[in-house]
């Protein structure tokens, strides 16, 4: 088959979603299919080439500059008049804003649709797969005048995404679903296709495809250990306001105050909080609290490789699972998961992982909770399971499984 994948890294050049899809596309190329990648990118950070696939780059530096000038529309920060003045100083960014905000026809959608049609006319694809989020490529494929099978691979929700207000919400998503031949959605999104749910009319086109994030850990990562010889509980990832926060972890380890353990945070997002947030914990733990800030990927992998226990921070959403979770399982390590809500969608995965402890923020930091945590750290800290065990437990999260589902969907199989 001849296949086209549409990937978008304009807002987030290092986002996991396109990387996961790119890997699955590479496996399809290894299986003998002709695979093209239409890469919508920010004009500054080129997406990596995928062996066996032919890449077509479509740059949107104007939209990147627009987002930077408007600070991605985030609350707080620079006053709006100053953002607009900054935007006006960049004519291409200002025009991008007019197209996106006033005309509701962003250049990314229009240019991507034209590129899809042009590539299909030249190649004659059997199927095209738009990877979301973001959803610009999905809406471009929906509008494209092509005869090939149209597939939308949704790893994050659109109308039901509580972290932003989706333009047009459910009506817009129903239009998108109506234009697609197949909808591949993450498990937590399947309920929106149930009887009486907003997308129930399209249940026959929907198929669940979980995150294909489970791959063997990078062997080249040099483990970063405690210089004092203590064991480490390590979080590797990004923090976000309200959505994914460090507060409970800080309070929990301050209450535990285990002299043989360090609490380590690797990654960015601390600028979303007051600078003195960690100080109450640091007053108790001292140098046993380590906050590295953002690190290059290789260095962050070293901290993950050197962890005795990995720390997972639950999202305050019931329909999104951090893909980082499967990187944790691939490492074979014990995982401490701190859930923000009772219906955390990660819980079903931790039910399968033998080396897991789930604590809920609502439980607080009393003696019973810290005793459970202390026993877990003492009993499981430093244990590992072979990757083959993770692969057995989470077979549906392997790139090979995703490639098989995509292959069948592109061929029109049910």
N, C-alpha and C positions, 0 to 999 in steps of 0.2 A: 504493500500500500504506500501511497504518497500522503504524508501527513504534515500539517502545519500547526505549530504551537505558538500562541500569542502570549508573551510574558511582559510584565510591567515592573520596572524598578525605578520609576521616575521619582517618587517620594522617598523610597527606602532602598537604596542601591544594594544593601546587604540583607534584605528581607529574606526569610526562609522560604516563603511560598514559591517564588520563581525558581529558587535553587532546587527545591524538591521536584518540581515539574521538569526542570532541565535534566535532572538525573534520570527520571523515568523515560524522558524522550531519548536519552542516550542509550538506554537499554533496548528501546524499540529499534533504534538504528542498528544495534548489535544483532537483533533478530532478523535483520535483512530488509527492514522498511526504509524508505527514503524519507528523511525527517528534516524539515525546515523550521527554524526558529525566528519569529518576528519579535525582535527585542525593542520594546519601548523603554528608553533610558534617559538619564538626566543630562546628557551631554558632557558630563565630567568624570563619571566613574563607569568605564566600559564594562558591560557584563562579560563574564568569562565565557570562552568558547567551550562547547561541549563536543568531545570527540565523536566523529561520525555524523554530526549534524551540520547543516549549512545555516549560518546566521545572517540575518538581515537587520541592520541597526537603524532605528528611527529615533533621532534625538529630539528632546523637548527641553532644551536649556531655558527657553522662555518661561515654561511652567515652573521649572525649578526656581528661577529668579523671582517669579511671582510668589511662590510659596515662601521663599526666604523673606521677601519684603513684607508679606502679610503675617509672618511668623506662624504659618500654617493655621491661621484663624484661632490660635489658642487664646483662652481667656487670660487676663492679666498681661504682664509684659509691657511692651511699649504702647502708649496710648494710640488709639485708632487713627487720629489725624496724622501722627508722625509716620505710622505705617503707610498710610495713603500717600504721603509726601515722598517717602522712600520709593514707593511703587511708581509714582509719576516720573521719577528720575530715570526710570528704566523703560523706554518706550515699548520694547518687545514684551516685557513683563506686564505692562499696563494693558497692552492689547490682548494678551492672554487672559487677563482678569476680565476684560469686557466680554470676550468670547465665552468664558466659563460662567461668570456670575450674571451678567446682564442678558446675553443672548442664549445662555444655557446650551451652547454648542461648542464645547472646548475643542481646541485644535487637535488635541490628542485623539479624540473620538473620530473626528473627520479625517485626519491624516491616516490613522490606523485603518479605518474602513477602506480608504482608497488603496492603501498598501496591500490589504488582504485581497481585494479584487484584482489588483495588478499581479500579485504573485500567483493567484489561482488561475488567471488567464494564461500565465506563462507555464505553469506546472501541472495544472489539472489535478488538484488534490482530491483524494478520496474522503478526507475528513479534516476539519479544523477544530482545534481545542483551545478555547480561551481560558486562561488560568486567573482566578480571582481569589483574594483581593490584591490590588485594586480592581475595579470593575470596568474601567474604560475600555479595555480590550474586549470584554464580554459584550458591551453595548455596541462596539464597533462591529464585531462579528454578527450580532443580531441584525444590524442594518445592511451588512454586506450582501451584494447581489452575487451569490455564488451557489453552485449546485451541489457542492459537497455536503456531507453530514456535518452538522453544527453541534458541537459539544461544549458545555460550560462546566468547567471543573472548579467548584466553589469550595475552597478551604476555609473561608471565613464568610459569615452571613452578610447580606446587603441590608434589606429593610429592617431586619431584626438585630442589627449591630448597635448595641447600646452605647458604644464609644463615640459615635458621631451620628448626625442626622442625615439619613440617606435621602437625596433629592428624589421626590416622587414616591418614596417609601414603597408600600406593597403594590400599588398600581403599576409603578415602574418595574418592579421585580416580576409581576405577572406578565407584563409585556415582554420582558426578557425571556421568561420561561416559554412563552408561546412561540418565540422565534427559534427555539432550540429543539434539536431532535433528541438530545440526551442531556440530563442534568446529573452530574456526579457531585455529591455533597458529603460533608463531614458528618459523623454520626450524630452529633448534638443538634444538627439542623434538620434531621429527618422528620421531626415532629411537626414541622411547618407544612408538611405534605399529608398529614393525617386527615381523616374525615372532619370537616368543619373548620380546618385550619386555613390560613390565608392562601396557601398554594395547593390545596387539595385537588384542584382540577388537573394538576400536572403530575400527580402521583405516579402515573404510568410511565412517565419519562425519567423519573428519579431513581438513582441507584446510590447506595452508600459506598463511599470510598474513603477510608481513613487516611490520616497523614502517613505518607511513605517515608518516615523519618528514621527508621531503624537501620543503621548501617554500622559496621564494625568501627570501633574508635580508632582515631588516627594513631598509628603505631609510632610516629615520629615525635609525638608530644612528650617532652621531658617533664616528668612529674615535679611539681613545685611543692615542697614540704615545709613544715614549720621549722624555722631555724632553732627553736628552743626544744625541738623533739616532742612537742605536744601533738595530739591528734587534732584533725580539722573537720569541721562541718562547713561545707562550702556551697554558697549560692553562686551560680554563673548565669547571668542574664541581665535584663533591663528592668528598672523600676518605673512605675507610672503613677501619677496622682490618682488616688482612690482605687484604681483598677488592680494594681499589684504593688503592695506596699511592704516595707521592712519592719513596721512597728511591732507586730506580734513576735517576730523572731528576736528582735532586740530585747523586748520585755521578758521573753521566755528564757533566754540564755543569761540574762541578768539575774533572774530569779533562781535559775539552776546554779550558776556560778561554779561550774565544774573546773577545778584547777588544771586538769589534764587535757582540756579542750579549748580550741580556738574557734571563733565564729568569723567566717570570711565571706565578704561580699565582693564579687568580681563583676564589674560592668557599670554602666552609667545609669542616670536617672536621679541621682542624689540631689541634683540642682532643682528638682521639683519640690523639695522639702526645706524647712528651715535648716540653716547650717548647724545649729546646735542639737538637731534631733538625736544623733547617736551618743550625746555626751552623758546621759544618765546611765547608759549601758557601759560606756567607756570608763566611767567613774568606778565601776565595780570590776570590770574585766581588764582594764588597762590595755596592755599590748596584746591581750588575748582577743581583742576585737580588731579585725583587719579589714579595711575598706580600700580597695585598689583603685577604684574608678575605672573608666573604659581602658581596655587593653587590646593589643593586636590579637587576632584570632589564635595564633600559635601559642601565645603566652596564656590566654584564657584557657585553652585546652590543657596546658600544663597544670593549672590550678585544679581543673576537673580531674585530671589523671592522678593528682596527688591527694585528693580528698579521701578521708576515711568514711565520711558520710556526706551525701549530697543533700542540699536543702532546696526544696521546691516550694514556691510561694503561689498559693492559689489565686486565680483571678476573681474579681467580684462580678463575674458574668456566668450565666448558666449555659452558654452556647458556644464557648470558645475554649479550646484546650491548647496550652502552649506546646508547640512542636518540640521545644527543648526537652520535654518529658522523656521522649524516646531516646534522645542522646544520653540521658541519665541511665535509662535501662540498658542501653548498649554498653555502657561502661561497666555494667555488672555490679554496681555498688549499692549499699543500703541507701534508702531515700527517706528523709523526713519531710512529709508534706504538711504544710500549714494551710488549712482551708479557711476561706473567708465566709463561706456559706454552706448550708446543709446540703444543697443540691449541686455542689461542685461537680462538674462533668468529669473531672480527673479521677474521682473516687473509684469508678469501675475498673480503671487500669491498675490502681494500687491494690485493689482486691486480688489481682492476679500476681502481683509481684511479691515474692516471699520475703524480701528484705525491705519492708516498708512499715512506717508508723505514720498514721494520719492523726493530727490534732486539729481541733477547731478553735478559731479565735474566741468563740463564745464560751469555751471551757476555761478561759483565763489562765492564770499562772500559779495556781495554788499548789499545795504540797503534793496532792495526788497526781496532778499533771506533770510536775517536774520529776516526780518519782518514776512515772512511766517513761518520760524522756531519758532519765538517767539510766534506767535498765536497758532501754533500746540502744543507747550509745555504747554501754558497756558490753552488751551481748552481741550486737551486730557490727559495731564499728570496725572497719578494716576487712570485713568479709567481702568476698566477690563471687559472682556466678559467671560461668563462661558465656561468651556471646551466643553460643548455640542454644543455651537455655532461654535467653531473651528472645531469640529468633523463634523458638518453639512457642513461647507464650504469646508473642505478638506478631504472628506470621502475617496478619493482614496489614501490618505497618511497615513491611519491607518494600523497597522499590520494585522488586520482582513481582510482587502481588499487584502493585499499582500498574505496572506495565501490562500485566495480563488483563486487568480490567479495562484499561484503555484500548488495548488491542481488540478486545471483543466489542467494545462500544464503537470504535471506529469502523469495524467490519459490519456493524449493524446487528450483532448478536444480542440476544436478550439474556 
